[in-house]
Amino acid sequence: QLRLVESGGGLVQPGGSLRLSCEASVGTLDTYAIGWFRQAPGKEREGVSCMDSSVGGTTNYADSVKGRFTISRDNAKKMAYLHMNGLKPEDTAVYYCAAIAWYCPTYVSDYAYWGQGTQVTVSS
């Protein structure tokens, strides 16, 4: 019922900014919570941020990105975003968006839909 496609990744210098996009190419986002995850080579998948559906309205962030990253959404455009500021080399990873009905879950395995990822590389 939902297909997600990430975009906006690329190469950025330390301290720079980048905006990732997550588009529902199939389906709509109105009733879904959206999560952002990242996975660096040889490391486990890490939850970055999550936003409840428009009905819920809460957001959360990993401590490692709090104050630097901002999650947002525009349901009318079927888009979700991750604004990343003050990027660090340790932010380098493949970033994924994911969706689950209504509310951000406790476990990553609860997410029902996943995009294919977009590479973010932070390097001088």
C-alpha positions in Angstrom: 0.0 0.0 0.0 3.0 2.3 0.3 6.3 2.7 -1.6 9.0 5.0 -0.3 11.9 6.6 -2.3 14.7 8.5 -0.6 16.7 11.3 -2.3 19.0 14.2 -1.5 22.1 12.4 -0.4 25.5 13.2 -1.5 28.9 14.5 -0.5 29.1 17.4 2.0 31.9 18.9 4.0 32.0 18.7 7.8 29.8 21.4 9.3 27.7 21.5 6.2 23.9 20.9 5.7 21.9 18.6 3.7 18.2 17.8 3.3 17.0 14.3 2.6 13.6 13.7 1.1 11.3 10.7 1.3 8.5 10.5 -1.2 5.5 8.2 -1.2 5.7 7.2 -4.9 2.8 4.8 -4.2 0.2 5.6 -1.6 0.0 8.6 0.8 1.6 9.5 4.1 -1.4 10.9 6.0 -1.9 8.0 8.3 1.7 6.9 8.8 4.5 7.7 11.2 7.8 8.3 9.4 11.1 7.2 10.7 14.6 7.9 9.5 17.4 5.4 10.0 21.1 5.2 9.0 23.6 2.4 8.6 27.3 2.8 8.3 29.5 0.0 6.8 30.0 -2.8 9.3 27.6 -1.2 11.8 24.1 -1.9 12.9 21.1 0.1 11.7 20.6 3.1 13.9 17.3 5.0 14.5 17.8 8.7 13.8 14.4 10.3 14.2 10.7 9.6 14.0 7.5 11.7 13.6 4.0 10.5 14.3 1.3 10.9 11.7 -0.5 14.3 11.6 -3.0 12.8 14.1 -0.3 12.0 16.6 2.1 14.9 16.3 5.1 13.9 18.4 8.7 13.6 17.3 11.8 12.0 18.7 15.6 12.1 17.9 18.6 10.0 18.7 20.9 11.7 21.2 23.7 11.8 18.6 21.7 14.1 16.3 19.5 16.0 18.7 19.8 19.7 18.0 21.4 19.2 14.6 18.7 17.2 12.7 15.1 18.1 12.1 12.3 15.8 10.8 9.4 17.3 9.0 6.6 16.3 6.6 4.2 17.7 4.0 1.4 15.2 3.6 -0.2 17.1 0.7 3.0 16.6 -1.3 3.4 13.0 0.0 6.9 14.0 1.3 8.9 13.7 4.5 12.2 15.3 5.1 15.3 15.1 7.3 17.1 18.4 7.6 20.7 17.8 8.7 22.9 20.7 10.0 26.3 20.7 11.5 27.2 17.4 9.8 30.1 15.4 11.1 32.1 12.6 9.5 30.4 10.1 11.8 27.1 11.0 10.2 28.4 9.2 7.0 25.9 6.4 6.3 23.2 5.2 4.0 20.0 6.9 5.2 16.6 5.2 5.0 13.1 6.3 5.6 10.5 4.0 6.9 6.8 4.0 7.7 4.3 2.5 10.1 0.7 3.2 10.7 0.0 6.2 13.0 2.7 6.1 15.7 6.4 5.8 16.1 7.1 2.2 17.3 9.6 1.0 20.0 11.3 -1.5 17.7 12.8 -1.1 14.3 11.3 -4.4 13.2 7.8 -2.9 13.6 8.2 -0.6 10.6 6.1 -1.9 7.7 7.6 -0.1 4.7 11.2 0.9 3.8 12.8 2.9 1.1 16.0 1.8 -0.6 18.3 4.3 1.0 20.4 7.3 -0.1 24.1 7.7 0.6 25.3 10.6 2.8 29.1 11.1 2.9 30.6 13.8 5.2 34.2 14.4 4.3 36.6 17.2 3.5 
